[in-house]
Amino acid sequence: MRASRALAGLLARRLARQANPATEGGALAQLQRGLATQGPFTRAGGAAAAARAPWLVAVAAGLSAGLGLQLVGGGSGEPAECKAAEKPAKLKEFDKDEVAKHRSKETGIWVTYKDGVYDVTKFVEQHPGGAQRLMLAAGGAIDPFWAMYQQHNNEQVKGILEEYRIGRLKGGAAAPVADPYANEPQRLPALIVRSQKPMNSETPMELLAASIVTPNELFYVRNHLPVPQVDPAAYRLRIEGEGVRSLELSLEELKTKFKRHTITATLQCTGNRRNEFNRTGRVVKGLEWEGGSISTAVFTGVRLRDVLLAAGLEDDDPEVQHIQFEGLDADMAGATYGASIEVDKAMSPHGDVLLAYEMNSAPLPADHGFPLRAVVPGVAGCRSVKWLGKIVASSEESHSFWQRRDYKAFGPNTDWDNVDWDAAPAIQAMPVTSQICEPAVGAVVEDDEVTIKGYAWSGGGQGIIRVDVSADGGKTWHNAELQKVPQKRGRGWAWALWQATIPLPKGFTGQLELVCKATDENYNTQPENAAPIWNLRGVNCNSWHRVPVTVQ
Amino acid sequence: MRASRALAGLLARRLARQANPATEGGALAQLQRGLATQGPFTRAGGAAAAARAPWLVAVAAGLSAGLGLQLVGGGSGEPAECKAAEKPAKLKEFDKDEVAKHRSKETGIWVTYKDGVYDVTKFVEQHPGGAQRLMLAAGGAIDPFWAMYQQHNNEQVKGILEEYRIGRLKGGAAAPVADPYANEPQRLPALIVRSQKPMNSETPMELLAASIVTPNELFYVRNHLPVPQVDPAAYRLRIEGEGVRSLELSLEELKTKFKRHTITATLQCTGNRRNEFNRTGRVVKGLEWEGGSISTAVFTGVRLRDVLLAAGLEDDDPEVQHIQFEGLDADMAGATYGASIEVDKAMSPHGDVLLAYEMNSAPLPADHGFPLRAVVPGVAGCRSVKWLGKIVASSEESHSFWQRRDYKAFGPNTDWDNVDWDAAPAIQAMPVTSQICEPAVGAVVEDDEVTIKGYAWSGGGQGIIRVDVSADGGKTWHNAELQKVPQKRGRGWAWALWQATIPLPKGFTGQLELVCKATDENYNTQPENAAPIWNLRGVNCNSWHRVPVTVQ
């Protein structure tokens, strides 16, 4: 690998954040981390979304400029600063037609970014979003893709690209790419934004513990792509695949032809509490969530089971092992967000999987999947696909990036340079977790006791049976008082809120650690520390939650 | 509480085993621990077992002497040594008729043991097996009860009894009580016996990791009462309760009228690995299991669901929440071992609950429930009731001691003096666990690498997806290779065996700690240490398993 001095500097700064020395292949792993964030697509959508789904009015219109640019390439702006400063004079010029001829390994794989031309043949297989995805941009501009997947827009990724520069585009860059995120809904400023485009924001900690049900406007937002604008009158849900007859259902049909069901369910991002992994000294890649990418709502809709039965799916059809969901949120190539769940969960009369059209008694908000979303209670939020367009009964899991190359956890010994994504199952039910919401980290406590509040939740319908809290870092424990909604054993979809007022060590002043740990119906409990469950994508962080406070 | 010097000495020795100072009420807690071991009954059986179940040929016959003794009292032998040495001369004499008049709080509650007479009025409510159980002996001899529940036969319990001595029995003790354990089956000497009567023995560690399926003769044995001898020709399984019509099924009918099903399932005692709690410095009460009260077999029988459907039970009958099991193993009063499971587990087509008549292709051995037992895969072994006599569909859990006053876990702050048994759910599915079977504790390793073998299992059908092992106490980790039987997600009833050969720290000699931890399909993993999950009954010990070895 050719490493410019500027890139070496970037890498050095990045590596300095790691306590553990980089192992063999560590530099490559760092490069890969640089690109893998919100998870780009591996699947190429064949036709544009607009062509496939006439009710999808926004994506095609909003992105047509971007699609047009894909083959003409170019764009204005300077080459990335690090490289430009080094040897701008030597750069050869290529025109768009010449670039367009390089779309395979045989010819070499070229792309343009702004007015730069890059031969990425050797990089393609290392692309964290998959070679297939990068190949969509081969022979043309990557600018519209980076406008969609804005995690590319940082100095580190630009520095990596500069490594592959072979020249500049004749005639310079074309007009700037239209922003695919131009039509996002309004959001409350109270949300703590971790990524603007796509929108990813968490609920403020002090509001989480305030009530079992999170108001819609404060429910955490985890989007992978621009929010699609869907016309509810034209909307159709399509059901297809093995063991079913293809079916299209309007919103009206869903609401009137199927029984209405309501559940109270907690949804949680797999990356909730990810930043606690970063604080172990080993950096993980992903949105830097604290503990607020979790919320609870009352969802109303129809049972997925009922819709699948209506489509003719039989219980225990041996051909069908997975139920795939496709969202209407799509990229410029029409590829949509996708995920799947196990058919046993989908079809179980006690699985309570909904196709929800209401959230807390209101129509689903745009950020939460209007007009219809899957709600898979007890399962990682990423499987509760929003803006649901299609359901596919299949012998296979979803082929989406997020099902197969993301949202899995490995041991602490597995890193980007040795990960085998097929070796771990896709996260479905998540492990037991809890969080101290009050007091905040670094709070000053002036009494001889302290009141602690928080939430606790476990996946798979395992209700919370106990929360233990400690004011001495886990040496002695007290029971917290739980607040729960009534739930049957095995169907405990909603979190418990909890509260405890516990004495502080007598006469103590200085810093001490408040700790909580929860136990669920299966008596699973949380591991003590984050380091032994560290994993490269920073998912499933469920170690004891620890809050240092100062006692005066 | 009046404490003789001898008893004080006994208590002091007992308390010395605890690292934590006895809290207020700690002495009482110790007394209670002294009695709560294999869990005596709280339910009084009305009629003798023989009268209720003609096919039960052994219990009534074997125990009739004991039942007869209940009201005549007495028995030979010396008073317990500690008290006898102190003030034997002052003891008043009572005859049996006088003792028999004291059977209520109003009259006082008296019992005899050998030739001693005791007023236990104040102790009754503290009896760890429940007041109701102790009341069965009121006005008569406790000798036959202690012959059944042999955990009473130790100096500590005898010392507690002596506290309540009010005199001696006129005419001295009667003949010794017949041994209810006279007809136990033959067992292999390889089993590691933790209690002889009832038989409780674990599988030797080195054999556990040898094969997925444990041979019948080496399968761990966890009995609560004497093994009943059941005539298979006369045997009938009775089904009754809410939502069903009463039904009696012969073994032949079960085998021919219902579809035969086979599952490979791991059963584990809730107390498996209990001794690791004792090694935290806080002693727990119960059989001192290491990690060998777990085994795996191929069970064949009929589905409980099919039998309940045949009895007319409908899915989601709101009246039925629990399926109770009653064993044919009974005490002298005819009260049987009992447990219950959730109806959702019992009726789920994917719950795989069997009524098994074969184990590893042979008829069930006597120690494992001949001729029929429940096998509730993914659930604590205590719910897989052996020698199954009756199934009751009910709105309520089993009223048995083991369902309501045992086999539950609390936080480390809950002890015998403040436990509220109703505050925790009965253990059903158990948490994820793993165990190093080789090398043994204290082994000497003479190479620069070490091969580690063990098992891993999780309750609730959550198959094991990964086992991490460490040779430096958990600082760095390696993946173990898993050996599993094919199982669907959510129906992973059998354990995984695992093996890893990992390098030892370069040039290191001395003692180091091998560690393992497992992760299941829900990505639940094990807590690091036993102390934070310590609980008074020592159940669900699933912290990292740690094996110190010496490197030469």
Boltz contact constraints between the chains, C-beta under 6 A:
constraints:
  - contact:
      token1: [A, 342]
      token2: [B, 489]
      max_distance: 6.0
  - contact:
      token1: [A, 344]
      token2: [B, 350]
      max_distance: 6.0
  - contact:
      token1: [A, 344]
      token2: [B, 490]
      max_distance: 6.0
  - contact:
      token1: [A, 350]
      token2: [B, 344]
      max_distance: 6.0
  - contact:
      token1: [A, 409]
      token2: [B, 523]
      max_distance: 6.0
  - contact:
      token1: [A, 411]
      token2: [B, 468]
      max_distance: 6.0
  - contact:
      token1: [A, 411]
      token2: [B, 477]
      max_distance: 6.0
  - contact:
      token1: [A, 411]
      token2: [B, 479]
      max_distance: 6.0
  - contact:
      token1: [A, 412]
      token2: [B, 477]
      max_distance: 6.0
  - contact:
      token1: [A, 413]
      token2: [B, 477]
      max_distance: 6.0
  - contact:
      token1: [A, 425]
      token2: [B, 465]
      max_distance: 6.0
  - contact:
      token1: [A, 429]
      token2: [B, 522]
      max_distance: 6.0
  - contact:
      token1: [A, 431]
      token2: [B, 522]
      max_distance: 6.0
  - contact:
      token1: [A, 431]
      token2: [B, 523]
      max_distance: 6.0
  - contact:
      token1: [A, 431]
      token2: [B, 524]
      max_distance: 6.0
  - contact:
      token1: [A, 459]
      token2: [B, 522]
      max_distance: 6.0
  - contact:
      token1: [A, 460]
      token2: [B, 522]
      max_distance: 6.0
  - contact:
      token1: [A, 465]
      token2: [B, 425]
      max_distance: 6.0
  - contact:
      token1: [A, 468]
      token2: [B, 411]
      max_distance: 6.0
  - contact:
      token1: [A, 474]
      token2: [B, 532]
      max_distance: 6.0
  - contact:
      token1: [A, 477]
      token2: [B, 411]
      max_distance: 6.0
  - contact:
      token1: [A, 477]
      token2: [B, 412]
      max_distance: 6.0
  - contact:
      token1: [A, 477]
      token2: [B, 413]
      max_distance: 6.0
  - contact:
      token1: [A, 479]
      token2: [B, 411]
      max_distance: 6.0
  - contact:
      token1: [A, 489]
      token2: [B, 342]
      max_distance: 6.0
  - contact:
      token1: [A, 490]
      token2: [B, 344]
      max_distance: 6.0
  - contact:
      token1: [A, 522]
      token2: [B, 429]
      max_distance: 6.0
  - contact:
      token1: [A, 522]
      token2: [B, 431]
      max_distance: 6.0
  - contact:
      token1: [A, 522]
      token2: [B, 459]
      max_distance: 6.0
  - contact:
      token1: [A, 522]
      token2: [B, 460]
      max_distance: 6.0
  - contact:
      token1: [A, 523]
      token2: [B, 409]
      max_distance: 6.0
  - contact:
      token1: [A, 523]
      token2: [B, 431]
      max_distance: 6.0
  - contact:
      token1: [A, 523]
      token2: [B, 540]
      max_distance: 6.0
  - contact:
      token1: [A, 524]
      token2: [B, 431]
      max_distance: 6.0
  - contact:
      token1: [A, 524]
      token2: [B, 524]
      max_distance: 6.0
  - contact:
      token1: [A, 525]
      token2: [B, 527]
      max_distance: 6.0
  - contact:
      token1: [A, 527]
      token2: [B, 525]
      max_distance: 6.0
  - contact:
      token1: [A, 527]
      token2: [B, 527]
      max_distance: 6.0
  - contact:
      token1: [A, 528]
      token2: [B, 528]
      max_distance: 6.0
  - contact:
      token1: [A, 532]
      token2: [B, 474]
      max_distance: 6.0
  - contact:
      token1: [A, 540]
      token2: [B, 523]
      max_distance: 6.0
